[in-house]
Amino acid sequence: MQIIKTIEELQIFKNNNFGKSIGFIPTMGALHLGHLSLIDNAISNNDVVIVSIFVNPTQFGANEDFDIYPRMEEKDIELCRSISVDAIFMPSVDTLYPSGIDDEVILLPPNKMASVFEGAIRENHFSGVLRVVLKLFNLINPTNAYFGKKDAQQLLIIKKMVNDLFINTNIIPCDIIRDKNNLALSSRNTYLDHASYEMALKIPNAIQAAISLVMANVLESKQIENAAMECLSGLEIDYCNVVDFNLEKIDQVKKDSSLLIIAARVGKVRLIDNCWF
């Protein structure tokens, strides 16, 4: 496995693997089983697999957890090595933002999709996400890029960017990976103590309540949202809504084109989850 830190090293690696399909998994590190499922999918379907590890400053707000976001580089490297990743790209901030964060061209996200839910709460978040993803796509030129469905709004916005800008990369959505109690895996789960972890389990309970209703052919959005909200009692809820793939609220679930998205705070820890119908 090769550890790559510069654009020049990345270009040499690509030249040495010219003509091979590249599977790419962009991450901010602190790798868990959710990331490993993305990597497994990439290994199964590509000649070469590259994982990036970069805690991207432009997607964090002023009062968010950039400074304390979990960084476990040595553990992440050993984990990738153990499952036969071909290369890890670990650029510095100066490498990805050579003109400086505040003095370069900024890619604006689609207004309707990025101004709601996470975008309404986290100002400029999706602008930062698209900036770094587009940079990584331009540098790596992957055949396939793998994203988890847990970050549903991010996934849908990235898919739109790829379509709108004619980027020659396939976006591969991958199922949410959950722990033994059905809590969606997240690097931020490391912030949870025992009591807050138990409270956080209300979130997957809400997801299961929604799934059960839809399986029983109860498709009214309000009924689904109310059932989920009941399960979330005691948490600070940022949103709990049924939406379509344009992130617009809808009155009724439409199978294969809608989802329930949830964001809730367990003490100081903010968690997101969703289910795709």
DAFENMO-V472434 format. One record per backbone hydrogen bond with DSSP energy under -0.5 kcal/mol. NH is the residue of the N-H (numbers start at 1). CO is the residue of the C=O. E is the energy in kcal/mol with one decimal. If there is no record, write none. Layout:
NH_CO_E ; NH_CO_E
This chain:
2_86_-2.3 ; 4_2_-0.6 ; 4_88_-3.5 ; 10_6_-1.9 ; 11_7_-2.3 ; 12_8_-2.0 ; 13_9_-2.2 ; 14_10_-2.4 ; 15_11_-2.5 ; 16_12_-2.2 ; 17_13_-0.8 ; 17_14_-0.8 ; 18_15_-1.3 ; 20_17_-1.9 ; 23_21_-0.5 ; 23_48_-3.2 ; 24_144_-2.5 ; 25_50_-2.2 ; 27_52_-1.6 ; 35_32_-0.5 ; 36_32_-2.1 ; 37_33_-1.9 ; 38_34_-1.3 ; 39_35_-2.4 ; 40_36_-2.8 ; 41_37_-2.0 ; 42_38_-2.1 ; 43_39_-2.9 ; 44_40_-2.0 ; 45_41_-0.8 ; 45_42_-0.7 ; 46_42_-0.8 ; 47_21_-0.5 ; 48_21_-2.3 ; 50_23_-2.8 ; 51_87_-2.3 ; 52_25_-2.1 ; 53_89_-2.5 ; 54_27_-1.9 ; 56_54_-1.1 ; 57_55_-0.6 ; 59_56_-1.2 ; 60_57_-1.3 ; 64_61_-1.6 ; 69_65_-1.1 ; 69_66_-0.7 ; 76_72_-2.8 ; 77_73_-2.7 ; 78_74_-2.2 ; 79_75_-2.3 ; 80_76_-2.4 ; 81_77_-2.5 ; 82_78_-2.1 ; 83_79_-0.9 ; 83_80_-0.6 ; 84_81_-1.3 ; 85_80_-2.3 ; 86_49_-1.1 ; 87_49_-1.6 ; 88_2_-2.6 ; 89_51_-2.5 ; 90_4_-3.5 ; 90_88_-0.7 ; 92_5_-0.5 ; 96_92_-1.8 ; 97_93_-2.3 ; 100_97_-1.8 ; 103_100_-1.6 ; 108_106_-0.6 ; 114_110_-2.3 ; 115_111_-1.3 ; 119_116_-2.1 ; 120_117_-0.5 ; 121_117_-1.5 ; 122_118_-3.3 ; 123_121_-0.8 ; 125_122_-2.1 ; 128_124_-2.0 ; 129_125_-2.1 ; 130_126_-2.6 ; 131_127_-2.1 ; 132_128_-2.0 ; 133_129_-2.5 ; 134_130_-2.5 ; 135_131_-1.9 ; 136_132_-2.4 ; 137_133_-2.7 ; 138_134_-2.5 ; 139_135_-2.1 ; 140_136_-2.7 ; 141_137_-2.8 ; 143_22_-1.6 ; 144_22_-2.2 ; 145_170_-3.0 ; 146_24_-2.4 ; 147_172_-2.0 ; 149_174_-2.8 ; 151_148_-0.7 ; 152_150_-1.7 ; 155_151_-2.7 ; 156_152_-2.5 ; 157_153_-2.2 ; 158_154_-2.6 ; 159_155_-2.4 ; 160_156_-1.7 ; 161_157_-2.4 ; 162_158_-2.5 ; 163_159_-2.1 ; 164_160_-3.3 ; 165_161_-2.5 ; 166_163_-0.8 ; 167_162_-2.0 ; 169_167_-1.8 ; 170_143_-2.6 ; 172_145_-3.2 ; 172_170_-0.6 ; 173_171_-0.7 ; 174_147_-2.3 ; 179_183_-2.3 ; 182_179_-2.3 ; 185_177_-2.7 ; 189_186_-1.6 ; 190_187_-1.2 ; 191_188_-1.9 ; 192_189_-1.6 ; 197_193_-2.6 ; 198_194_-2.0 ; 199_195_-1.7 ; 200_196_-2.3 ; 201_197_-1.0 ; 202_199_-1.8 ; 203_200_-2.0 ; 204_200_-0.6 ; 205_201_-1.5 ; 206_202_-1.9 ; 207_203_-2.0 ; 208_204_-2.5 ; 209_205_-2.1 ; 210_206_-1.9 ; 211_207_-2.4 ; 212_208_-2.5 ; 213_209_-1.7 ; 214_210_-2.2 ; 215_211_-2.6 ; 216_212_-1.3 ; 217_214_-1.9 ; 218_213_-2.9 ; 219_217_-0.8 ; 221_251_-2.6 ; 224_220_-1.9 ; 225_221_-3.1 ; 226_222_-2.7 ; 227_223_-2.1 ; 228_224_-2.1 ; 229_225_-2.8 ; 230_226_-2.1 ; 231_227_-1.4 ; 232_228_-1.3 ; 233_230_-1.2 ; 235_232_-2.4 ; 236_265_-1.6 ; 237_235_-0.8 ; 238_236_-0.5 ; 238_263_-2.5 ; 239_263_-1.5 ; 241_261_-1.9 ; 243_241_-0.5 ; 243_259_-2.9 ; 244_248_-2.1 ; 245_257_-0.9 ; 247_244_-2.0 ; 250_242_-1.5 ; 253_219_-3.1 ; 255_253_-0.6 ; 256_277_-0.8 ; 257_254_-1.9 ; 259_243_-2.5 ; 260_275_-2.3 ; 261_241_-2.6 ; 261_259_-0.5 ; 262_273_-2.7 ; 263_239_-2.1 ; 264_271_-2.4 ; 265_236_-3.1 ; 266_269_-3.5 ; 267_265_-0.7 ; 269_266_-1.9 ; 270_268_-0.5 ; 271_264_-3.0 ; 271_269_-0.5 ; 273_262_-2.2 ; 275_260_-1.8 ; 277_258_-2.5 ; 277_275_-0.5
